[in-house]
């Protein structure tokens, strides 16, 4: 679990206990983020963290709450250090809680290093542009919104949509291409229900998904401060595997909306002036400290890639959480409630989704030479089919030309054959692109203006048969 040093200073008097916060008299030398021990009158010891320092008071967030803290009999011991996570390559294949304590019945790990969960700042000049393809085995991502090593690409979902199933599928299926490449997944479930926690644990264990993965599970009944810590604990583990063991690590964080709710709860307890919809004004900066820990570094073979998942309240993409996330990350994959109601899984909204770095991770030597052209042609044809679908509602299908009906057929089959995919079906990038070509063969060849003629001759079903 999270560790701290042994340099102890005891605090002056406690002034107030509120929610999970303790307010103590100010003390010189105390710093933001410092770890403390709260020693209760009964002798029980709890761990906390300094979250605010001023000339009037020191505010401490306590793991486990403060409802039974006696202000007169309890004391605070300042440890002089921030939260540190013991890390080891033995973490692969294990399941931990939000503070890094094993919950899979296995023994505690033997630490190889102790790392600050807030991460070490990277020199911007040492960062390398994200590149190289990561295959998730899901056509809607690999073919249309490819994720590349070092990128941060969120999934925007809504209440009741299958983001948890998609997250579990990515954990089971994701890999990097190349025999000598070492790949790992770090998965963090933030504030999930007990049922969701059991779904993830049983899914990973039953299907062997943990072989090259580390899972952190934080349940809804855990302290708020643990919910604040878990994405940083997960990213610290990912950075250790990437920078110390030269692994390419994909980090999946779900659900970042619950993280932001915890941030708002903590801000309200501190009586801060709220920003948009009650969220703290510094939420953009706070999210950036998480998302910007993705990347590639000069001189290091490994990489850290992020796929944060968040649920949009009322399916509102302009809500502060998806809005601010979109400013920081390089695109987004949006789930469609309309497609989900039509029985499409995974219900990716193609026209609302975008991977800004896709072009840097596909093509010859990375995926396949025709990938980017097929993506552009599929996107263009589907957009035309959706437009004509709306027009047909007004004028009727009979009023459309033969060419227009082809596009309508393409849009319907594209959703059913390309986007729609089995939850336990894994498609290679070659299989995904071949499905795309089969769908493009519905259209007249002269309509295929986004793909190169030599690629048509090589991959079009008409010329392969």
C-alpha positions as CSV (number, residue, x, y, z in Angstrom):
1,X,0.0,0.0,0.0
2,X,1.0,3.7,-0.1
3,X,4.0,4.3,2.2
4,X,5.5,7.4,3.9
5,X,8.7,8.3,5.8
6,X,9.4,8.2,9.5
7,X,10.3,11.9,10.2
8,X,7.6,12.8,12.8
9,X,6.4,16.2,14.0
10,X,3.3,16.4,16.2
11,X,0.7,19.0,15.6
12,X,-0.9,21.7,17.8
13,X,-4.5,21.5,18.7
14,X,-7.3,20.2,16.5
15,X,-10.0,22.9,15.8
16,X,-12.8,21.1,13.9
17,X,-13.9,17.8,12.3
18,X,-16.1,17.9,9.3
19,X,-17.0,15.1,6.9
20,X,-13.6,13.5,6.1
21,X,-11.7,16.7,7.0
22,X,-9.8,17.7,10.1
23,X,-8.9,21.3,10.7
24,X,-5.8,21.9,12.8
25,X,-4.0,25.0,14.1
26,X,-1.3,26.2,11.6
27,X,2.2,24.8,11.9
28,X,5.4,26.0,10.2
29,X,7.1,23.7,7.7
30,X,4.0,21.8,6.8
31,X,3.6,21.4,3.0
32,X,0.7,20.6,0.6
33,X,0.3,16.9,0.0
34,X,2.2,15.9,3.1
35,X,1.3,12.6,4.7
36,X,0.0,12.6,8.3
37,X,-0.9,10.1,11.0
38,X,-4.1,10.8,13.0
39,X,-3.7,9.0,16.4
40,X,-7.1,8.6,18.0
41,X,-7.7,8.6,21.7
42,X,-8.2,4.8,21.5
43,X,-4.7,4.4,20.1
44,X,-6.0,3.6,16.6
45,X,-4.0,5.3,13.8
46,X,-5.3,6.6,10.5
47,X,-3.5,8.0,7.5
48,X,-4.4,11.4,6.1
49,X,-3.0,14.0,3.7
50,X,-2.6,17.8,4.0
51,X,-4.8,19.4,1.3
52,X,-4.6,23.1,2.3
53,X,-2.2,25.2,4.3
54,X,-2.8,28.8,5.4
55,X,-1.8,31.2,8.2
56,X,-5.1,30.4,9.9
57,X,-5.3,26.6,9.7
58,X,-4.1,23.3,8.2
59,X,-6.7,21.2,6.5
60,X,-6.2,17.4,6.5
61,X,-8.2,14.8,4.4
62,X,-8.4,11.6,6.5
63,X,-8.7,8.1,4.9
64,X,-11.6,6.5,6.6
65,X,-13.4,9.6,7.8
66,X,-13.4,11.6,11.1
67,X,-16.8,10.8,12.6
68,X,-15.2,9.2,15.7
69,X,-12.3,11.6,16.1
70,X,-12.1,13.2,19.6
71,X,-10.6,16.7,19.0
72,X,-9.2,16.9,22.6
73,X,-7.6,13.4,22.8
74,X,-6.4,12.9,19.2
75,X,-3.1,14.1,17.8
76,X,-1.7,14.6,14.3
77,X,1.8,13.5,13.4
78,X,3.3,15.0,10.3
79,X,5.6,12.7,8.3
80,X,7.4,15.2,6.2
81,X,6.8,13.3,2.9
82,X,4.1,12.9,0.3
83,X,2.3,9.6,-0.4
84,X,4.5,7.0,-2.0
85,X,3.6,3.8,-3.7
86,X,5.7,0.6,-3.4
87,X,6.1,-0.7,-6.9
88,X,7.4,-3.9,-8.4
89,X,7.2,-5.9,-11.7
90,X,5.4,-8.5,-9.5
91,X,2.3,-6.3,-9.6
92,X,1.5,-7.7,-13.0
93,X,-1.3,-10.2,-12.7
94,X,-2.5,-8.7,-9.4
95,X,-5.6,-6.8,-8.2
96,X,-5.3,-4.0,-5.7
97,X,-7.6,-1.4,-4.0
98,X,-7.3,2.3,-4.6
99,X,-4.2,2.6,-2.3
100,X,-2.3,-0.3,-3.7
101,X,-3.3,-3.0,-1.1
102,X,-3.8,-6.5,-2.6
103,X,-7.5,-7.6,-2.7
104,X,-7.0,-10.7,-4.7
105,X,-6.0,-13.0,-1.8
106,X,-2.4,-12.9,-2.8
107,X,0.6,-11.8,-0.6
108,X,1.8,-8.2,-0.4
109,X,4.3,-7.4,-3.1
110,X,8.0,-7.0,-2.4
111,X,8.8,-3.4,-3.4
112,X,11.6,-2.6,-5.8
113,X,11.0,1.1,-5.6
114,X,8.9,3.7,-3.7
115,X,7.5,6.3,-6.1
116,X,5.6,9.6,-5.3
117,X,2.0,9.0,-6.6
118,X,2.0,12.6,-7.9
119,X,4.6,11.7,-10.4
120,X,7.9,13.3,-11.4
121,X,7.7,16.3,-13.7
122,X,8.9,15.7,-17.2
123,X,11.0,18.1,-19.2
124,X,8.7,19.1,-22.1
125,X,11.7,19.2,-24.4
126,X,12.3,15.5,-23.7
127,X,8.8,14.5,-24.8
128,X,8.5,12.7,-28.1
129,X,5.4,12.9,-30.4
130,X,3.0,10.0,-29.9
131,X,3.3,7.3,-32.6
132,X,3.0,3.6,-33.3
133,X,-0.3,1.8,-33.4
134,X,-2.0,0.0,-30.4
135,X,-4.4,-2.7,-31.5
136,X,-7.5,-3.0,-29.3
137,X,-9.2,-5.7,-31.4
138,X,-12.3,-3.5,-31.8
139,X,-13.0,-2.3,-35.3
140,X,-14.7,1.0,-34.3
141,X,-11.4,2.0,-32.5
142,X,-8.7,0.4,-34.6
143,X,-10.2,1.2,-38.0
144,X,-11.6,4.7,-37.4
145,X,-10.2,6.2,-34.3
146,X,-6.8,4.5,-33.9
147,X,-5.0,5.0,-30.7
148,X,-1.2,5.5,-30.8
149,X,1.5,5.0,-28.1
150,X,1.8,8.1,-25.9
151,X,-1.7,9.4,-26.8
152,X,-4.5,10.2,-24.4
153,X,-7.9,9.3,-26.0
154,X,-11.0,9.4,-23.8
155,X,-14.3,7.5,-24.2
156,X,-17.3,9.7,-23.6
157,X,-20.2,7.6,-22.5
158,X,-23.6,8.0,-20.8
159,X,-25.5,6.4,-17.9
160,X,-26.6,2.9,-18.9
161,X,-24.3,2.6,-21.9
162,X,-21.8,-0.3,-22.0
163,X,-18.6,1.6,-21.2
164,X,-17.6,-1.0,-18.5
165,X,-18.0,-3.8,-21.0
166,X,-15.9,-2.0,-23.5
167,X,-13.2,-1.3,-20.9
168,X,-13.1,-5.0,-20.0
169,X,-12.9,-5.9,-23.6
170,X,-10.0,-3.6,-24.3
171,X,-8.2,-5.1,-21.2
172,X,-8.7,-8.6,-22.6
173,X,-7.8,-7.8,-26.2
174,X,-5.3,-4.9,-26.5
175,X,-1.8,-5.5,-27.7
176,X,1.0,-3.7,-29.6
177,X,2.3,-5.1,-32.9
178,X,5.9,-6.4,-33.0
179,X,7.3,-9.6,-31.4
180,X,9.9,-7.8,-29.3
181,X,7.6,-5.2,-27.9
182,X,6.6,-5.6,-24.2
183,X,3.1,-4.5,-23.5
184,X,1.0,-4.1,-20.3
185,X,-2.3,-2.7,-19.2
186,X,-3.0,-0.8,-16.0
187,X,-6.7,-0.6,-15.2
188,X,-8.3,1.6,-12.6
189,X,-12.0,1.4,-11.6
190,X,-12.9,4.6,-9.7
191,X,-15.9,4.7,-7.3
192,X,-17.7,1.7,-8.9
193,X,-20.5,-0.2,-7.3
194,X,-19.9,-3.6,-5.7
195,X,-21.6,-5.3,-8.7
196,X,-19.3,-3.5,-11.1
197,X,-16.3,-4.3,-9.0
198,X,-17.1,-8.0,-9.1
199,X,-17.8,-7.8,-12.8
200,X,-14.3,-6.5,-13.5
201,X,-12.6,-8.9,-11.0
202,X,-14.4,-12.0,-12.3
203,X,-14.0,-11.0,-15.9
204,X,-10.3,-10.5,-15.7
205,X,-9.7,-13.7,-13.7
206,X,-12.0,-15.9,-15.7
207,X,-10.6,-14.9,-19.1
208,X,-6.9,-14.6,-18.2
209,X,-6.8,-10.9,-18.9
210,X,-4.6,-10.2,-15.9
211,X,-1.5,-12.0,-17.3
212,X,0.0,-8.7,-18.5
213,X,-2.2,-6.3,-16.5
214,X,-2.4,-4.6,-13.1
215,X,-5.9,-3.8,-11.8
216,X,-6.9,-1.2,-9.1
217,X,-10.5,-1.4,-7.9
218,X,-12.0,1.5,-5.8
219,X,-15.6,0.9,-4.6
220,X,-18.2,3.6,-4.0
221,X,-18.1,3.0,-0.2
222,X,-14.4,3.8,0.0
223,X,-13.3,7.2,1.4
224,X,-13.4,10.2,-1.0
225,X,-9.6,10.7,-0.6
226,X,-9.0,7.2,-2.0
227,X,-11.0,8.1,-5.1
228,X,-8.8,11.1,-5.5
229,X,-5.7,9.0,-5.2
230,X,-6.5,6.0,-7.4
231,X,-5.8,7.5,-10.8
232,X,-2.5,8.7,-9.6
233,X,-1.7,5.3,-8.0
234,X,-2.5,3.7,-11.4
235,X,-0.4,6.1,-13.4
236,X,2.5,5.8,-11.0
237,X,2.4,2.0,-11.6
238,X,2.3,2.6,-15.4
239,X,5.2,5.0,-15.3
240,X,7.3,2.5,-13.3
241,X,6.6,-0.3,-15.9
242,X,7.3,2.1,-18.8
243,X,10.3,4.0,-17.6
244,X,12.0,1.3,-15.4
245,X,11.1,-1.8,-17.4
246,X,10.7,-0.4,-21.0
247,X,7.1,-1.5,-21.4
248,X,4.4,0.1,-23.5
249,X,1.6,0.6,-21.0
250,X,-2.1,1.4,-21.8
251,X,-3.9,3.0,-18.8
252,X,-7.7,2.7,-18.6
253,X,-9.4,4.9,-16.0
254,X,-13.1,4.5,-15.5
255,X,-15.1,6.5,-14.5
256,X,-13.4,9.9,-14.4
257,X,-16.8,11.5,-13.8
258,X,-16.9,9.9,-10.3
259,X,-13.4,11.2,-9.7
260,X,-14.6,14.7,-10.6
261,X,-17.6,14.3,-8.3
262,X,-15.2,13.4,-5.5
263,X,-13.2,16.5,-6.3
264,X,-16.4,18.6,-6.1
265,X,-17.3,17.0,-2.7
266,X,-13.9,17.7,-1.4
267,X,-14.1,21.3,-2.6
268,X,-17.5,21.8,-1.0
269,X,-16.2,20.5,2.3
270,X,-13.4,23.0,2.2
271,X,-16.0,25.7,1.6
272,X,-14.3,26.9,-1.6
273,X,-16.1,29.2,-4.1
274,X,-17.6,26.9,-6.7
275,X,-17.1,27.2,-10.5
276,X,-19.3,25.8,-13.3
277,X,-22.1,23.6,-12.0
278,X,-20.5,23.5,-8.5
279,X,-17.2,22.0,-9.7
280,X,-14.0,23.7,-8.4
281,X,-12.5,26.3,-10.6
282,X,-9.2,24.4,-10.6
283,X,-10.7,21.2,-12.1
284,X,-9.1,21.8,-15.5
285,X,-5.6,22.0,-13.8
286,X,-6.3,19.0,-11.7
287,X,-7.4,16.9,-14.7
288,X,-4.4,18.1,-16.6
289,X,-2.1,16.7,-13.9
290,X,-3.6,13.3,-14.6
291,X,-4.0,13.3,-18.4
292,X,-0.6,14.9,-19.1
293,X,1.2,11.9,-17.5
294,X,0.7,10.1,-20.8
295,X,3.5,10.3,-23.4
296,X,6.8,9.1,-24.7
297,X,10.2,10.3,-23.5
298,X,13.5,10.6,-25.3
299,X,16.0,7.9,-24.3
300,X,13.2,5.6,-22.9
301,X,11.9,2.6,-24.9
302,X,8.6,2.5,-23.0
303,X,5.5,4.7,-23.3
304,X,2.4,5.5,-21.3
305,X,-1.0,5.8,-23.2
306,X,-4.3,6.7,-21.6
307,X,-7.9,5.9,-22.3
308,X,-9.9,7.6,-19.6
309,X,-13.6,6.8,-19.7
310,X,-16.2,9.3,-18.4
311,X,-20.0,9.3,-18.3
312,X,-21.6,12.6,-19.5
313,X,-24.5,13.7,-17.1
314,X,-27.7,13.8,-19.2
315,X,-25.6,12.8,-22.3
316,X,-24.4,16.5,-22.4
317,X,-21.1,16.7,-24.1
318,X,-20.9,20.4,-23.1
319,X,-20.9,19.4,-19.4
320,X,-17.7,20.7,-17.6
321,X,-16.2,17.2,-17.3
322,X,-16.2,16.1,-21.0
323,X,-15.7,19.8,-22.0
324,X,-12.5,20.2,-20.0
325,X,-11.3,16.7,-20.9
326,X,-11.7,17.5,-24.6
327,X,-9.4,20.5,-24.2
328,X,-6.6,18.4,-22.7
329,X,-6.8,15.2,-24.7
330,X,-6.2,14.4,-28.3
331,X,-9.7,13.5,-29.5
332,X,-12.6,11.5,-28.1
333,X,-14.6,8.4,-28.8
334,X,-18.3,9.0,-28.2
335,X,-20.9,6.4,-27.4
336,X,-24.3,6.7,-29.0
337,X,-27.5,6.0,-27.1
338,X,-29.4,5.8,-30.4
339,X,-27.1,3.0,-31.7
340,X,-27.3,1.2,-28.4
341,X,-31.1,1.2,-28.6
342,X,-30.8,-0.3,-32.1
343,X,-28.8,-3.2,-30.6
344,X,-25.4,-2.1,-31.8
345,X,-22.4,-3.0,-29.6
346,X,-20.1,-1.2,-29.1
347,X,-22.3,1.8,-30.0
348,X,-19.6,4.2,-31.3
349,X,-20.9,7.4,-32.7
350,X,-18.6,7.6,-35.7
351,X,-19.4,11.2,-36.7
352,X,-18.9,12.5,-33.2
353,X,-15.6,10.7,-32.6
354,X,-12.1,11.7,-33.5
355,X,-8.5,10.6,-32.9
356,X,-6.3,13.6,-33.7
357,X,-3.1,11.5,-33.7
358,X,-4.4,8.6,-35.8
359,X,-2.5,9.7,-38.9
360,X,0.8,9.3,-37.0
361,X,0.1,5.7,-36.0
362,X,-1.2,4.1,-39.2
363,X,0.1,3.3,-42.6
364,X,3.0,1.2,-44.0
365,X,5.1,-0.5,-41.4
366,X,2.6,0.4,-38.7
367,X,-0.8,-1.1,-39.7
368,X,-1.4,-1.4,-43.5
369,X,-0.7,0.9,-46.4
370,X,-4.4,1.4,-47.2
371,X,-5.5,2.1,-43.7
372,X,-5.8,5.9,-43.8
373,X,-7.5,5.9,-47.2
374,X,-10.0,3.3,-46.1
375,X,-10.7,5.3,-42.9
376,X,-11.4,8.4,-44.9
377,X,-13.6,6.6,-47.4
378,X,-15.6,4.8,-44.8
379,X,-16.2,8.0,-42.8
380,X,-17.2,9.9,-45.9
381,X,-19.6,7.2,-47.1
382,X,-21.2,6.8,-43.7
383,X,-21.7,10.6,-43.4
384,X,-23.4,10.6,-46.8
385,X,-25.6,7.7,-45.8
386,X,-26.6,9.3,-42.5
387,X,-27.5,12.5,-44.4
388,X,-29.6,10.6,-46.9
389,X,-31.3,8.6,-44.1
390,X,-32.6,11.9,-42.7
391,X,-33.6,13.1,-46.2
392,X,-35.5,9.8,-46.8
393,X,-37.6,10.5,-43.7
394,X,-38.9,13.6,-45.4
395,X,-39.2,12.6,-49.1
396,X,-39.4,8.8,-48.8
397,X,-36.9,6.2,-50.1
398,X,-38.7,6.0,-53.4
399,X,-37.7,9.6,-54.3
400,X,-34.0,8.8,-53.9
401,X,-31.7,7.9,-56.8
402,X,-30.1,4.4,-57.3
403,X,-26.8,6.0,-56.1
404,X,-28.5,7.3,-53.0
405,X,-30.0,4.0,-52.1
406,X,-26.6,2.4,-52.3
407,X,-25.4,4.9,-49.7
408,X,-28.4,4.1,-47.5
409,X,-27.6,0.4,-47.7
410,X,-24.0,1.1,-46.9
411,X,-24.9,3.1,-43.8
412,X,-27.1,0.3,-42.5
413,X,-24.6,-2.4,-43.1
414,X,-21.7,-0.3,-41.8
415,X,-23.4,-0.1,-38.4
416,X,-24.4,-3.8,-38.4
417,X,-21.2,-5.3,-39.8
418,X,-18.3,-2.9,-39.0
419,X,-19.3,-1.0,-35.8
420,X,-21.3,-4.0,-34.4
421,X,-19.0,-6.6,-32.9
422,X,-19.2,-9.4,-30.4
423,X,-18.1,-8.6,-26.9
424,X,-15.7,-11.5,-26.9
425,X,-14.8,-11.1,-30.6
426,X,-11.3,-10.0,-31.4
427,X,-10.5,-8.6,-34.9
428,X,-7.0,-7.9,-36.1
429,X,-6.4,-4.7,-38.0
430,X,-6.2,-6.7,-41.3
431,X,-9.6,-8.2,-40.6
432,X,-11.0,-4.8,-39.8
433,X,-9.8,-3.3,-43.0
434,X,-11.0,-6.3,-45.0
435,X,-14.5,-5.8,-43.6
436,X,-14.2,-2.1,-44.6
437,X,-13.4,-3.1,-48.2
438,X,-16.3,-5.5,-48.4
439,X,-18.6,-2.7,-47.3
440,X,-17.1,-0.2,-49.8
441,X,-17.8,-2.7,-52.6
442,X,-21.5,-1.8,-52.2
443,X,-20.7,1.6,-53.7
444,X,-19.8,2.2,-57.4
445,X,-16.1,2.2,-57.9
446,X,-16.1,5.8,-59.2
447,X,-17.4,6.9,-55.8
448,X,-14.2,5.7,-54.0
449,X,-12.4,8.9,-54.3
450,X,-10.6,8.8,-50.9
451,X,-8.5,5.7,-51.6
452,X,-5.7,5.4,-54.0
453,X,-6.3,3.5,-57.3
454,X,-3.5,1.1,-56.6
455,X,-5.1,0.2,-53.3
456,X,-8.4,-0.4,-55.0
457,X,-6.7,-2.8,-57.4
458,X,-5.0,-4.6,-54.5
459,X,-7.7,-4.8,-51.8
460,X,-11.1,-4.4,-53.5
461,X,-13.1,-7.7,-53.4
462,X,-13.8,-7.2,-57.1
463,X,-10.1,-7.7,-57.9
464,X,-9.2,-10.2,-55.2
465,X,-11.7,-12.8,-56.3
